[in-house]
Every structure is written in C-alpha cells, then in structure tokens.
Amino acid sequence: MAKTTGSERNSASAESLASAAKRASKKGPPPVHLWNPEFCGDLDMRIARDGTWFYLGTPIGRHELVKLFSSIIRKDGEDYFLVTPVEKVGITVDDAPFVAVDFNRVGNGLEFETNVQDRVIAGPDHPIRVARDPDTGEPSPYVLIRRNLEALIDRKSFYRLVDLGEVAEQDGEDWFGVRSQGVFFPIIPAAELQG
C-alpha cells in the first residue's frame, strides 16, 4: 500500500471517487493508465484475498459500487491505487485485486470471468501464472486481467483447469499445464506429479 507522509492529506472519499468513476465510465472503461493526478493519501479501503471489498473495516455490500471502484484501480510498482482524473488514493490489496470465479472454453481459448464481471481469454495478452508457496508448495494461480492487474483463480476453477491439463516441454523440461489460444501455461514440473 502507498505510504502517506505527514504533509499529505486525504481529501478524497469513497463518495467522491465513486462519483468521478461513474462520470468517467460513461464512455467505456476509464483510461486510468493515462491519468496522473497528485497522490491524495491512503483511503481505508481493502480488497481481501477472497475478493471482498472493505471500506472503513466494513464489507461493501453493493456489488455495483464494487464494480465501479474496480474500474478505476491501478497498480504502480507494488502499490495499488484508485485513480480518477483529479484524485489518486492508496488502497490495500491482500493478494490480487480480482478473483476469477469461473471459466469456459471459447474456441481454442479459456475465457475467465471475474467477481466484477470482467472477461478475458487467456493467451499471449492474458497469461496464466502459478506461484507456489516456498514452504508448503501450495499453488496460487493467477490470470492477467488488464495491464498489470491479476485475478486469483478460485479453487473450483483451478481444479477444473487441472482436469484439462496436459504435459508439454517448456524450456527443456516436461511440465504439466494448460493451453489457451495456442499458448502453453505451465503449472507444475511433470516429475513432481509422479512423486
């Protein structure tokens, strides 16, 4: 999360951000990558690992409001922000800003849907990656949704992906993974499947 110095004031509020996001989204997805307002400080907003958005410690119950906020999220370096043409506030993201809650086969691709109804087909522009916990080896699978914003693929969808898996050579080693739009995405070294 972005750090606020003592001289920075947070004049932004959830209401002002929602209002600006609503105005900006009337003509399609807001171009947050083009906006560079001054940093206004951190907002007490958090996205939990399961995709639940919290404001002032309370879950945001209105799905349309969550969708609106999700349209103006941006990641700069390792920090997440909500950005409008005139405001930029830091928020906390526990893991990834989105959760991929389902996928379907579309032609030769796998189309993922997020908890905020974004849809992408995994492929060269939307790669799948799997991070593994160094201590437990437990996988955390992700798919790139937009720019450098990923969705954590939920457990049920990951199990379905594994059912579609195959073994293929990747960098001279056999890997178990999945294909979408002709691209192979490795999940685990094939040798570890037999161990």
N, C-alpha and C positions, 0 to 999 in steps of 0.2 A: 504494500500500500504506500502511497505517496506520503511523505512526511511534511508536516506543516511547521514552519518556523514561527517564532513568536510574533513576527511582524505581519504574518499573513492572516487575514480574517476570512472566515467562511460566510460570505453574504448569500451564497446560493442555498436554496432549499429544495426539497423534493418537489414541491409545487411549482417553483419557477422552472426547474429542469423539465418537468412533465409538460408544462405549457410550451416551452421552447421546442421540445421534441415533437409535440403534436403539430406545431406550425411547420417545422422542418420536414416532417414525413408526409405532408400533403402532396408532394410532387415525387414520391418514391422514397427509396431508402436514403436517409440523411447522409451526406458526404462528410462524415466525422473525420476522415483522414485529411480533409482539406482545411479543417477549422483549427486555428491556433490561438484561442483566447488565453488570457493570463490565468494562471493557477489561482483558484479561489480558496483552497484549503481542502481538508478532508470532510466528507459527509459520513455520518454514522449509518452507512448502508453496507450490507454484507450479502454475498451470494454463498450459500452453504454448498458443500460437495454434492448434495442431492438436487441442487438447482433451485432451492427455496431462497427467495429474496427477503431480506430483513431490513426494516427501517426503524431506527431507534430501538433496536432489540426485538421488534415485533414483526412477525411474518406479514408480508404484503399480500393480502387476500384477493385483490382484484387482478385477475390474470391479464386484462387489457392494459393495466398500468405497468405490470412487469414487462409485457411485450414492448410497450412504449420505451421504458428505460433501457431494455436490451437493444433497442435500435440505435442508441447513442453511446454504447460502450466502446472504449478503445483501450488498447494495451500499448504502452510506451515503455520499452525495456521490460522490466519485470513488474511494473505497476499498472493498475487498472484505473480508468477514469470514466466518468460520464462527461460528455463534451457536447456543448451547443456552440453556436457562433459567438456567444459572449461569455460563457462560463465553462470552467474545467474544474471538476472536483474529484478528489481521490476516493475510491471505494475499496473495500476488502473483498477479495475473491479467494475462498478456501482452496479451490483446486482449479476448475475451469469455469468460465462464465456460463456455459451451456451444458445441457445433458442431452445426448442423443437417446431418445426414448423408443425409437423403432427404426426399422429399415425395410425396404422392399427391393426386389430385383427389378430393374428397369433396363430392358435390353441386356447389354453385357455389363451393366453397372449396378452398383448398390446405392440406392437413394436413401439417405438418412434424414430423419425428421427430428428436430429438437423440441425441448419443452416449451419453446416460444414460437413454434411452427416454422422455423427456418428449414429449408430443404436444400440439400446438396447431394450431388452424386460423387462418391469417392472416385478419385482418379488423380491425374497429374496436378490439377489445381486444388484438390481437396484430399490430401493424403491421409491415410490411416497410420497411426504410430502406436506402439505399445511400449510403455515404460514399465520397468519391473522394480519392485521394492528390493533394494540391495540386501536386506536382512531376510525377508521371507520369500522372495521370488514371486510374490503375487503380482499379476499383471494389472495395469491400468491402461485401458485402450482409449484412444482419442481419435477424432476426425476433425480436420480443419474446416471451419465454417466460413469465416471471412477474414481477410487479411491475416493477422496473427492471433485470431481468436478461435479456440478449440472447444469442442464438446466432449465431455467424458461419455463414452459409450456405456449405457447402463448394462447391468449384469445379464438380464434376459437376452438383450440384443447381442451381447458378446458371445453367449453360449450358442445362439443361432449362427453367428459368424463362424465359430469353431466348427459347427456341423457342415459348413460349406468349404472348409479348409482343404488345402492340398499341400503336397511337398514339392518344392521347386528350389533350384540352385540360386543362391544370392551371394555375390562376392566370393565365389568358390566354395561355398558351404551349403549343405542342404538345410532349408528352413521349412517349417510349417507356417502357412499363411493363407491369405485370401486374395482373390483377384477382383478388380473392378475397373472397367474401361481399359482392359488390356494391361493394367499395372498390377504387379505382384507386391503385396504388402506383408512383410514377414512378421510373424507373431512370436515364434519361439524356435530355437535351433531344433531340427528334427531329431537329433541324437538325444535331446532331453525328453522327448516324448516316449522313447523306449526305455528310459532309465527309471 
